[in-house]
Amino acid sequence: MSATIDAMTISAPARVTLDGVWKAHGGSEGLVALQDVSLSVEPGEFLCVVGASGCGKTTLLNLMAGLDRPSRGEVDVAAPDGAPTTTAMLFQDSGLFPWLTVAANVELPMRLRGIGASERRARATELLERVHLGGFGAKRPHELSGGMRQRAALARALAQDAGLLLMDEPFGALDAITRDLLHDELESLWLDRGFTVVFVTHNVREAARLGDRIVLLTSRPGQVAATFPVELGRPRRMDSPEIADIAATVTDQLRQEVGRHGR
């Protein structure tokens, strides 16, 4: 990485605090997505959130991002020392602008921050290389596969140099090899930069591979059912016995939660 890129301003890692958060869609008498959720994410932590479909995982991220407001309770996102911090979010859909090239999509958040053209190009090129899209910067999104578009969206999210990165099942459309490579690159960037990550996934092994901690939500309405620390060294491998053991423990409790909901 060049000295110029190293010198770019990176937001302070965020602390996220949820205190007694409820979220009902359709007003107070509507469908309750989250019920009395209290949760803290420490600055620089990599937190993974798992749970059955419809348990409120995406709603949780939307509240953290400020895209929605809780029906009750408080959500606070701030750097612990009061320093500026920003939030970036990566959705399940890439959300790339179709009229821009891949490189221009990645450069856009830097352009909005007033970063000069040469610095933007260098940073975009580096990020595209890191997500294994080197040489595709001049392409338009429609010329890429779905998985490649999602990798470009990851590069754009990382270009924001945010203190909090919210990720909503970002690697679900990728093949196993590409997913593993991006796990490595995301982990490397996170270790280098120290930003806070909240990563939603339905893949329990992926959560054990990436997370410092795994939070399991109950079926709707979502509540914190359990928290699992992942006390393994890095880097980790998805196919390691240690990851399999943690994934099995989380999966057993997830099945119990789904079973209770089914009854």
One Martini backbone bead per residue (centre of mass of N, CA, C, O) as a GRO file, in nm:
protein
  263
    1MET     BB    1   0.098   0.035   0.020
    2SER     BB    2   0.078   0.354   0.000
    3ALA     BB    3   0.144   0.644   0.157
    4THR     BB    4  -0.111   0.791   0.068
    5ILE     BB    5  -0.316   0.580   0.169
    6ASP     BB    6  -0.224   0.569   0.465
    7ALA     BB    7  -0.306   0.886   0.510
    8MET     BB    8  -0.585   0.834   0.525
    9THR     BB    9  -0.882   0.882   0.668
   10ILE     BB   10  -0.987   0.707   0.962
   11SER     BB   11  -1.220   0.602   1.141
   12ALA     BB   12  -1.318   0.546   1.436
   13PRO     BB   13  -1.395   0.304   1.624
   14ALA     BB   14  -1.693   0.162   1.714
   15ARG     BB   15  -1.954   0.181   1.946
   16VAL     BB   16  -2.223  -0.047   2.023
   17THR     BB   17  -2.555   0.032   2.164
   18LEU     BB   18  -2.817  -0.167   2.304
   19ASP     BB   19  -3.128  -0.062   2.481
   20GLY     BB   20  -3.418  -0.205   2.486
   21VAL     BB   21  -3.495  -0.309   2.191
   22TRP     BB   22  -3.763  -0.226   1.975
   23LYS     BB   23  -3.940  -0.364   1.672
   24ALA     BB   24  -4.216  -0.241   1.481
   25HIS     BB   25  -4.410  -0.317   1.208
   26GLY     BB   26  -4.674  -0.100   1.175
   27GLY     BB   27  -4.640  -0.022   1.451
   28SER     BB   28  -4.715  -0.107   1.777
   29GLU     BB   29  -4.930  -0.336   1.644
   30GLY     BB   30  -4.734  -0.482   1.488
   31LEU     BB   31  -4.469  -0.645   1.379
   32VAL     BB   32  -4.237  -0.808   1.577
   33ALA     BB   33  -3.887  -0.822   1.537
   34LEU     BB   34  -3.791  -0.686   1.813
   35GLN     BB   35  -3.711  -0.784   2.169
   36ASP     BB   36  -3.535  -0.661   2.408
   37VAL     BB   37  -3.247  -0.551   2.300
   38SER     BB   38  -2.921  -0.615   2.444
   39LEU     BB   39  -2.612  -0.465   2.316
   40SER     BB   40  -2.250  -0.495   2.276
   41VAL     BB   41  -1.993  -0.330   2.078
   42GLU     BB   42  -1.670  -0.317   2.046
   43PRO     BB   43  -1.402  -0.166   1.960
   44GLY     BB   44  -1.285  -0.373   1.696
   45GLU     BB   45  -1.501  -0.574   1.669
   46PHE     BB   46  -1.609  -0.911   1.560
   47LEU     BB   47  -1.947  -0.951   1.490
   48CYS     BB   48  -2.173  -1.223   1.486
   49VAL     BB   49  -2.499  -1.295   1.331
   50VAL     BB   50  -2.747  -1.535   1.413
   51GLY     BB   51  -3.036  -1.698   1.249
   52ALA     BB   52  -3.329  -1.727   1.155
   53SER     BB   53  -3.547  -1.661   0.938
   54GLY     BB   54  -3.697  -1.359   1.050
   55CYS     BB   55  -3.535  -1.256   1.332
   56GLY     BB   56  -3.392  -0.950   1.270
   57LYS     BB   57  -3.108  -0.896   1.147
   58THR     BB   58  -3.156  -0.661   0.946
   59THR     BB   59  -3.294  -0.473   1.143
   60LEU     BB   60  -3.048  -0.437   1.323
   61LEU     BB   61  -2.870  -0.300   1.109
   62ASN     BB   62  -3.058  -0.060   1.043
   63LEU     BB   63  -3.035   0.062   1.326
   64MET     BB   64  -2.725   0.100   1.330
   65ALA     BB   65  -2.731   0.282   1.056
   66GLY     BB   66  -3.000   0.476   1.067
   67LEU     BB   67  -3.248   0.363   0.874
   68ASP     BB   68  -3.380   0.320   1.157
   69ARG     BB   69  -3.613   0.310   1.429
   70PRO     BB   70  -3.701   0.252   1.730
   71SER     BB   71  -3.985   0.190   1.918
   72ARG     BB   72  -3.781   0.108   2.153
   73GLY     BB   73  -3.521   0.245   2.284
   74GLU     BB   74  -3.155   0.232   2.233
   75VAL     BB   75  -2.918   0.364   1.984
   76ASP     BB   76  -2.553   0.357   1.984
   77VAL     BB   77  -2.303   0.536   1.780
   78ALA     BB   78  -1.958   0.553   1.888
   79ALA     BB   79  -1.682   0.684   1.986
   80PRO     BB   80  -1.530   0.661   2.295
   81ASP     BB   81  -1.371   0.963   2.251
   82GLY     BB   82  -1.548   1.136   2.029
   83ALA     BB   83  -1.465   1.064   1.767
   84PRO     BB   84  -1.495   1.029   1.453
   85THR     BB   85  -1.760   0.838   1.286
   86THR     BB   86  -1.850   0.582   1.051
   87THR     BB   87  -2.087   0.418   0.822
   88ALA     BB   88  -2.103   0.098   0.664
   89MET     BB   89  -2.295  -0.087   0.408
   90LEU     BB   90  -2.362  -0.436   0.323
   91PHE     BB   91  -2.559  -0.592   0.113
   92GLN     BB   92  -2.697  -0.850  -0.054
   93ASP     BB   93  -2.708  -0.635  -0.256
   94SER     BB   94  -2.489  -0.443  -0.428
   95GLY     BB   95  -2.586  -0.147  -0.543
   96LEU     BB   96  -2.484  -0.067  -0.808
   97PHE     BB   97  -2.411   0.164  -1.047
   98PRO     BB   98  -2.481   0.110  -1.383
   99TRP     BB   99  -2.342   0.388  -1.510
  100LEU     BB  100  -2.089   0.282  -1.373
  101THR     BB  101  -1.805   0.181  -1.315
  102VAL     BB  102  -1.642  -0.005  -1.099
  103ALA     BB  103  -1.433   0.210  -1.018
  104ALA     BB  104  -1.640   0.443  -0.978
  105ASN     BB  105  -1.791   0.307  -0.749
  106VAL     BB  106  -1.544   0.297  -0.554
  107GLU     BB  107  -1.479   0.613  -0.572
  108LEU     BB  108  -1.733   0.766  -0.472
  109PRO     BB  109  -1.686   0.803  -0.158
  110MET     BB  110  -1.422   0.966  -0.209
  111ARG     BB  111  -1.542   1.195  -0.373
  112LEU     BB  112  -1.741   1.291  -0.145
  113ARG     BB  113  -1.471   1.354   0.043
  114GLY     BB  114  -1.249   1.504  -0.155
  115ILE     BB  115  -1.070   1.317  -0.309
  116GLY     BB  116  -0.841   1.283  -0.525
  117ALA     BB  117  -0.803   1.129  -0.825
  118SER     BB  118  -0.533   0.974  -0.786
  119GLU     BB  119  -0.606   0.853  -0.509
  120ARG     BB  120  -0.860   0.708  -0.593
  121ARG     BB  121  -0.737   0.520  -0.805
  122ALA     BB  122  -0.535   0.377  -0.621
  123ARG     BB  123  -0.742   0.268  -0.416
  124ALA     BB  124  -0.927   0.114  -0.612
  125THR     BB  125  -0.713  -0.075  -0.723
  126GLU     BB  126  -0.640  -0.209  -0.456
  127LEU     BB  127  -0.925  -0.315  -0.379
  128LEU     BB  128  -0.975  -0.487  -0.633
  129GLU     BB  129  -0.741  -0.674  -0.582
  130ARG     BB  130  -0.838  -0.778  -0.296
  131VAL     BB  131  -1.121  -0.888  -0.449
  132HIS     BB  132  -1.044  -1.010  -0.733
  133LEU     BB  133  -1.070  -0.739  -0.969
  134GLY     BB  134  -0.840  -0.720  -1.146
  135GLY     BB  135  -0.921  -0.558  -1.459
  136PHE     BB  136  -1.248  -0.456  -1.394
  137GLY     BB  137  -1.284  -0.137  -1.372
  138ALA     BB  138  -1.415  -0.083  -1.679
  139LYS     BB  139  -1.657  -0.215  -1.605
  140ARG     BB  140  -1.983  -0.302  -1.587
  141PRO     BB  141  -2.204  -0.452  -1.385
  142HIS     BB  142  -2.347  -0.626  -1.622
  143GLU     BB  143  -2.055  -0.777  -1.685
  144LEU     BB  144  -2.105  -0.922  -1.422
  145SER     BB  145  -2.135  -1.124  -1.188
  146GLY     BB  146  -2.286  -1.156  -0.893
  147GLY     BB  147  -2.026  -1.208  -0.731
  148MET     BB  148  -1.863  -0.969  -0.849
  149ARG     BB  149  -2.051  -0.745  -0.754
  150GLN     BB  150  -2.013  -0.803  -0.451
  151ARG     BB  151  -1.708  -0.745  -0.449
  152ALA     BB  152  -1.736  -0.451  -0.538
  153ALA     BB  153  -1.908  -0.366  -0.294
  154LEU     BB  154  -1.689  -0.420  -0.088
  155ALA     BB  155  -1.488  -0.215  -0.194
  156ARG     BB  156  -1.673   0.031  -0.151
  157ALA     BB  157  -1.706   0.000   0.155
  158LEU     BB  158  -1.396   0.019   0.219
  159ALA     BB  159  -1.360   0.313   0.092
  160GLN     BB  160  -1.491   0.464   0.352
  161ASP     BB  161  -1.335   0.425   0.616
  162ALA     BB  162  -1.493   0.302   0.848
  163GLY     BB  163  -1.575   0.235   1.190
  164LEU     BB  164  -1.839   0.087   1.065
  165LEU     BB  165  -1.922  -0.248   0.953
  166LEU     BB  166  -2.206  -0.357   0.775
  167MET     BB  167  -2.311  -0.710   0.718
  168ASP     BB  168  -2.545  -0.872   0.482
  169GLU     BB  169  -2.476  -1.149   0.358
  170PRO     BB  170  -2.225  -1.097   0.138
  171PHE     BB  171  -2.133  -1.426   0.055
  172GLY     BB  172  -2.377  -1.608  -0.053
  173ALA     BB  173  -2.303  -1.591  -0.385
  174LEU     BB  174  -2.043  -1.745  -0.337
  175ASP     BB  175  -1.798  -1.932  -0.380
  176ALA     BB  176  -1.591  -2.103  -0.175
  177ILE     BB  177  -1.317  -1.986  -0.268
  178THR     BB  178  -1.389  -1.684  -0.277
  179ARG     BB  179  -1.485  -1.664   0.013
  180ASP     BB  180  -1.214  -1.739   0.144
  181LEU     BB  181  -1.053  -1.504   0.026
  182LEU     BB  182  -1.236  -1.279   0.153
  183HIS     BB  183  -1.190  -1.350   0.439
  184ASP     BB  184  -0.890  -1.284   0.437
  185GLU     BB  185  -0.914  -0.984   0.345
  186LEU     BB  186  -1.102  -0.881   0.563
  187GLU     BB  187  -0.924  -0.959   0.802
  188SER     BB  188  -0.677  -0.795   0.720
  189LEU     BB  189  -0.814  -0.514   0.718
  190TRP     BB  190  -0.918  -0.524   1.009
  191LEU     BB  191  -0.638  -0.554   1.143
  192ASP     BB  192  -0.516  -0.294   1.021
  193ARG     BB  193  -0.764  -0.080   1.099
  194GLY     BB  194  -0.983  -0.148   1.348
  195PHE     BB  195  -1.262  -0.192   1.279
  196THR     BB  196  -1.599  -0.239   1.310
  197VAL     BB  197  -1.798  -0.551   1.308
  198VAL     BB  198  -2.120  -0.647   1.162
  199PHE     BB  199  -2.213  -0.993   1.088
  200VAL     BB  200  -2.443  -1.138   0.881
  201THR     BB  201  -2.543  -1.492   0.902
  202HIS     BB  202  -2.634  -1.839   0.808
  203ASN     BB  203  -2.329  -1.924   0.851
  204VAL     BB  204  -2.176  -2.071   1.111
  205ARG     BB  205  -1.888  -2.114   1.009
  206GLU     BB  206  -1.839  -1.823   0.926
  207ALA     BB  207  -1.869  -1.706   1.209
  208ALA     BB  208  -1.629  -1.873   1.332
  209ARG     BB  209  -1.412  -1.768   1.131
  210LEU     BB  210  -1.453  -1.439   1.199
  211GLY     BB  211  -1.532  -1.418   1.495
  212ASP     BB  212  -1.518  -1.315   1.831
  213ARG     BB  213  -1.839  -1.326   1.819
  214ILE     BB  214  -2.159  -1.491   1.882
  215VAL     BB  215  -2.496  -1.410   1.797
  216LEU     BB  216  -2.809  -1.542   1.901
  217LEU     BB  217  -3.123  -1.546   1.762
  218THR     BB  218  -3.433  -1.563   1.782
  219SER     BB  219  -3.718  -1.609   1.688
  220ARG     BB  220  -3.980  -1.448   1.624
  221PRO     BB  221  -3.892  -1.235   1.819
  222GLY     BB  222  -3.595  -1.090   1.849
  223GLN     BB  223  -3.347  -1.231   2.061
  224VAL     BB  224  -3.107  -1.294   2.292
  225ALA     BB  225  -3.005  -1.624   2.345
  226ALA     BB  226  -2.683  -1.614   2.272
  227THR     BB  227  -2.324  -1.626   2.353
  228PHE     BB  228  -2.013  -1.681   2.157
  229PRO     BB  229  -1.699  -1.730   2.203
  230VAL     BB  230  -1.396  -1.693   1.991
  231GLU     BB  231  -1.097  -1.864   2.105
  232LEU     BB  232  -0.912  -1.809   1.835
  233GLY     BB  233  -0.680  -1.797   1.626
  234ARG     BB  234  -0.498  -1.619   1.375
  235PRO     BB  235  -0.575  -1.774   1.129
  236ARG     BB  236  -0.854  -1.938   0.980
  237ARG     BB  237  -1.044  -2.241   0.909
  238MET     BB  238  -1.334  -2.374   0.797
  239ASP     BB  239  -1.212  -2.696   0.816
  240SER     BB  240  -1.165  -2.697   1.106
  241PRO     BB  241  -1.225  -2.853   1.403
  242GLU     BB  242  -1.276  -2.595   1.575
  243ILE     BB  243  -1.496  -2.477   1.396
  244ALA     BB  244  -1.685  -2.723   1.403
  245ASP     BB  245  -1.741  -2.718   1.709
  246ILE     BB  246  -1.868  -2.438   1.728
  247ALA     BB  247  -2.086  -2.480   1.512
  248ALA     BB  248  -2.231  -2.712   1.659
  249THR     BB  249  -2.315  -2.556   1.912
  250VAL     BB  250  -2.481  -2.336   1.767
  251THR     BB  251  -2.670  -2.525   1.604
  252ASP     BB  252  -2.809  -2.662   1.839
  253GLN     BB  253  -2.945  -2.399   1.945
  254LEU     BB  254  -3.086  -2.319   1.684
  255ARG     BB  255  -3.272  -2.567   1.674
  256GLN     BB  256  -3.418  -2.505   1.937
  257GLU     BB  257  -3.538  -2.235   1.848
  258VAL     BB  258  -3.694  -2.341   1.603
  259GLY     BB  259  -3.860  -2.550   1.761
  260ARG     BB  260  -4.009  -2.351   1.947
  261HIS     BB  261  -4.142  -2.193   1.716
  262GLY     BB  262  -4.293  -2.438   1.584
  263ARG     BB  263  -4.471  -2.484   1.857
   0.00000   0.00000   0.00000
